[in-house]
Amino acid sequence: MRSTEHIGIIGAGIVGLALARHITLHRPGTRVTVLEKENRVAAHQTGHNSGVVHAGLYYRPGSLKATLCRRGSVCSGTTARRTTCPTRRRASSSSR
Ligand SMILES: Cc1cc2nc3c(=O)[nH]c(=O)nc-3n(C[C@H](O)[C@H](O)[C@H](O)COP(=O)(O)OP(=O)(O)OC[C@H]3O[C@@H](n4cnc5c(N)ncnc54)[C@H](O)[C@@H]3O)c2cc1C
């Protein structure tokens, strides 16, 4: 049965937009409305970050942060290859 839900998401940064995409793909029929206070998407952190996919090296092995970084890194690589989004592998310049 198709859903009749209508879900509102506040904020059109990467988190809000990724969530909207996920719901749209996985809950057919659900209406999703993203509410954004600026006049464009990615106006804040999402549009001003360093573009680095963190490998999780700086976090305690086995911690949630380390686990999610690793998973995110693998997923990002898969998505980049599928969409031909340009990526570049390089050594980290961070001193942390
Ligand atoms: C300088 C910098 C460098 C970074 N570098 C990296 C990096 O290299 N790699 C990495 O993985 N991460 C990096 N990050 C972190 C990453 O950018 C953020 O974790 C991520 O963009 C957060 O996304 P978000 O959707 O939660 O927030 P945001 O992108 O800030 O989106 C939130 C949105 O909500 C909207 N909003 C807020 N309140 C309301 C309201 N009441 N009504 C309607 N809309 C509202 C805002 O206008 C905004 O568009 C960096 C962050 C910074 C600041």
The ligand as a Gaussian input file, in Angstrom:
#p B3LYP/6-31G(d) Opt

LIG

0 1
 C       34.682000      25.335000       7.581000
 C       34.068000      23.946000       7.570000
 C       34.745000      22.908000       6.909000
 C       34.199000      21.622000       6.920000
 N       34.848000      20.630000       6.242000
 C       34.295000      19.399000       6.171000
 C       34.907000      18.366000       5.398000
 O       35.921000      18.565000       4.760000
 N       34.318000      17.150000       5.394000
 C       33.169000      16.882000       6.093000
 O       32.690000      15.742000       6.032000
 N       32.562000      17.837000       6.805000
 C       33.092000      19.080000       6.858000
 N       32.477000      20.047000       7.581000
 C       31.244000      19.708000       8.275000
 C       30.071000      19.633000       7.289000
 O       30.123000      20.675000       6.343000
 C       28.793000      19.705000       8.118000
 O       28.795000      18.672000       9.101000
 C       27.556000      19.531000       7.262000
 O       27.567000      20.376000       6.116000
 C       26.342000      19.840000       8.116000
 O       25.202000      19.718000       7.291000
 P       23.810000      20.117000       7.855000
 O       22.801000      19.833000       6.774000
 O       23.602000      19.482000       9.186000
 O       23.908000      21.672000       8.186000
 P       23.899000      22.958000       7.192000
 O       24.624000      22.721000       5.924000
 O       24.329000      24.104000       8.032000
 O       22.357000      23.090000       6.822000
 C       21.390000      23.513000       7.747000
 C       20.356000      24.273000       6.958000
 O       19.245000      24.532000       7.812000
 C       18.767000      25.835000       7.538000
 N       18.020000      26.274000       8.700000
 C       18.467000      26.460000       9.967000
 N       17.472000      26.848000      10.777000
 C       16.355000      26.886000      10.002000
 C       15.005000      27.208000      10.262000
 N       14.593000      27.554000      11.508000
 N       14.121000      27.139000       9.240000
 C       14.519000      26.766000       7.983000
 N       15.799000      26.455000       7.687000
 C       16.693000      26.511000       8.681000
 C       20.039000      26.626000       7.280000
 O       19.768000      27.805000       6.543000
 C       20.869000      25.624000       6.480000
 O       20.655000      25.726000       5.087000
 C       32.975000      21.350000       7.591000
 C       32.304000      22.405000       8.236000
 C       32.840000      23.680000       8.215000
 C       32.076000      24.814000       8.890000

